[in-house]
Amino acid sequence: MTPQGQTIGYIRVSSADQNLARQIDAVGAVDRLFQDKISGGGTVKFSV
């Protein structure tokens, strides 16, 4: 029996010196790829 469904990949870079293309290569073959390019400078960090 062959597997059904999709293979989904997600990549994220959080700084300017990180490379989306290198991470895309590392993920390999997927049916759908989601990607984020986010800077952590504008986020609000909460402490408990």
C-alpha angles and dihedrals in degrees: 000000000000121000117256131210134047134301109229127196131195126193130178135184122192104186137048094245094057117095124227092193093058092050092047088055091049093052092056127192114001134157094228129018125197119193136185130192106194134168115215092210096089099044125108114231119205125204126203 
